[in-house]
Amino acid sequence: MEKTKKKSEWVEWGKAVLIAVILAVFLRSFVFATSVVDGESMEPTLEDGETVLFNKFTYLFDEPQRGDIVIIQKPTKNYVKRIIGLPEETIAVKNGALYVDGKGYEQEFLSNERINRTGHFGPIRIPENSYFVMGDNRAISKDSRNGLGFIRESEIIGKSEFIIFPFNEWAMTR
């Protein structure tokens, strides 16, 4: 009887571990994943080497919004950038100020110093099913202006939600 009880406990523990592993694999595959910020293009919001937790699930039910920090999957590497322009909008930057369809748009996430480094461009019409992205550190960012081009909706694999490493930097990303 004692042997059967111990065997039953091991079976129950085995089931619990198996369920936990299956749940973890499901969450990692379909809901959350991590990405490491590579470079200084998103400073001061995100710093080089930080690990962010991103939500792969959110855009199944909602569209990316201006201001979202997204993970972009390209053939050579993933990029972490901020959405500035939405599909079929016309954007321009004059004297650091962002204009969307001719109207000024306040970039609350940027300091005045970073706004002034944005430069001038546009007007640019964003194609259907595409987005215009930029890094918060505009002076050095590789983004839609200079190398990444328009980002197709299918290339956006998630929305950055939380800085998880280093541990003393834990914070929501905005």
C-alpha positions in Angstrom: 0.0 0.0 0.0 2.8 2.4 0.9 4.5 1.8 -2.5 1.3 2.5 -4.4 0.8 5.8 -2.5 4.3 6.9 -3.3 3.9 6.0 -6.9 0.6 7.9 -7.0 2.3 11.0 -5.6 5.1 10.8 -8.2 2.4 10.4 -11.0 0.6 13.5 -9.6 3.9 15.5 -9.5 4.7 14.4 -13.0 1.3 15.5 -14.3 1.8 18.9 -12.6 5.3 19.4 -14.0 4.1 18.3 -17.5 1.1 20.8 -17.4 3.5 23.6 -16.2 5.9 22.8 -19.1 3.1 22.7 -21.7 1.7 26.0 -20.3 5.1 27.7 -20.4 5.8 26.6 -24.0 2.3 27.8 -25.0 2.8 31.2 -23.4 6.3 31.6 -24.8 5.2 30.5 -28.3 1.9 32.4 -28.6 1.6 35.1 -25.9 4.9 36.5 -24.5 8.5 36.5 -25.6 11.6 38.5 -24.8 13.9 40.7 -26.9 17.2 42.3 -26.1 17.6 46.0 -27.0 20.6 46.2 -29.3 22.1 49.7 -29.5 21.2 53.2 -28.3 18.5 54.1 -30.8 15.6 53.9 -28.2 17.4 55.8 -25.4 16.4 57.1 -23.0 13.2 55.0 -23.0 15.1 51.7 -23.5 18.8 51.3 -23.1 21.3 49.1 -24.9 21.3 45.6 -23.4 18.0 45.8 -21.6 15.6 42.8 -22.1 12.0 43.6 -22.8 9.0 41.3 -22.4 6.8 41.7 -25.4 3.2 40.7 -26.0 2.7 38.7 -29.2 -1.1 38.4 -28.6 -2.2 42.0 -28.4 -2.3 42.7 -32.1 -4.5 39.7 -32.9 -7.4 41.7 -31.5 -6.2 45.3 -31.9 -4.3 47.4 -34.4 -0.9 48.9 -33.6 -1.2 52.5 -32.4 1.0 55.6 -32.8 3.4 55.6 -29.8 3.5 51.8 -29.4 6.9 50.4 -28.9 7.0 47.3 -31.2 9.3 44.4 -32.0 9.9 44.2 -35.8 11.1 41.0 -37.3 13.5 41.4 -40.2 15.5 38.6 -41.9 18.8 39.5 -40.2 17.6 40.7 -36.8 14.8 42.1 -34.7 14.4 45.8 -34.1 12.7 47.7 -31.3 11.2 50.9 -32.5 8.3 53.3 -31.8 5.3 53.6 -34.3 5.1 57.2 -35.5 2.9 56.9 -38.6 -0.1 54.7 -39.3 -1.3 53.2 -42.6 -2.4 55.7 -45.3 -1.4 58.7 -43.2 0.9 61.5 -44.5 3.6 62.4 -42.1 6.2 65.2 -42.1 8.7 66.6 -39.6 9.6 70.3 -39.8 11.9 71.9 -37.2 11.6 68.7 -35.1 7.8 68.9 -35.0 5.8 65.9 -36.2 2.8 66.6 -38.5 0.3 63.9 -39.2 -2.1 64.6 -42.1 -1.1 68.3 -41.8 -1.8 68.6 -38.0 0.8 68.9 -35.3 1.3 65.9 -33.1 2.9 66.2 -29.7 5.6 63.6 -29.0 5.3 63.3 -25.2 7.9 60.6 -25.1 10.7 62.8 -26.4 12.6 65.6 -24.7 13.1 68.9 -26.5 16.7 68.0 -27.1 15.7 64.7 -28.9 12.9 66.5 -30.9 15.4 69.0 -32.2 17.6 66.1 -33.5 14.8 64.6 -35.6 15.7 66.8 -38.6 13.3 67.5 -41.5 11.6 65.1 -43.8 8.4 64.6 -45.7 5.7 64.8 -46.5 5.6 61.0 -46.8 2.5 59.0 -47.6 2.5 55.7 -45.7 1.2 52.7 -47.8 -1.8 50.6 -46.8 -0.9 47.8 -44.2 2.4 49.6 -43.4 3.8 51.7 -40.6 6.5 54.3 -40.2 8.7 53.7 -37.2 11.5 55.7 -35.5 13.8 55.3 -32.5 13.5 57.7 -29.6 17.2 58.7 -30.1 16.5 60.2 -33.4 20.0 61.4 -34.2 21.4 57.8 -34.4 18.4 55.6 -35.0 18.2 53.3 -38.0 14.5 53.4 -38.7 11.9 54.1 -41.5 13.8 57.2 -42.5 17.1 55.6 -43.3 17.3 51.9 -43.8 14.3 50.0 -42.5 11.7 51.6 -44.8 8.0 51.2 -44.2 7.2 48.3 -41.8 4.6 45.9 -43.0 2.0 44.8 -40.4 3.2 41.2 -40.8 6.7 42.3 -39.7 5.4 43.5 -36.3 5.6 40.5 -34.0 4.6 42.2 -30.7 4.3 45.2 -28.5 6.9 45.9 -25.8 5.2 45.8 -22.4 7.9 45.6 -19.7 11.6 45.9 -19.0 12.6 42.7 -17.2 16.4 42.9 -17.2 18.4 44.2 -15.6 16.3 43.5 -12.5 16.9 46.9 -10.9 15.4 48.6 -14.1 12.0 46.8 -14.0 9.4 49.1 -15.5 6.5 49.3 -18.0 7.6 50.6 -21.4 5.8 53.6 -22.8 
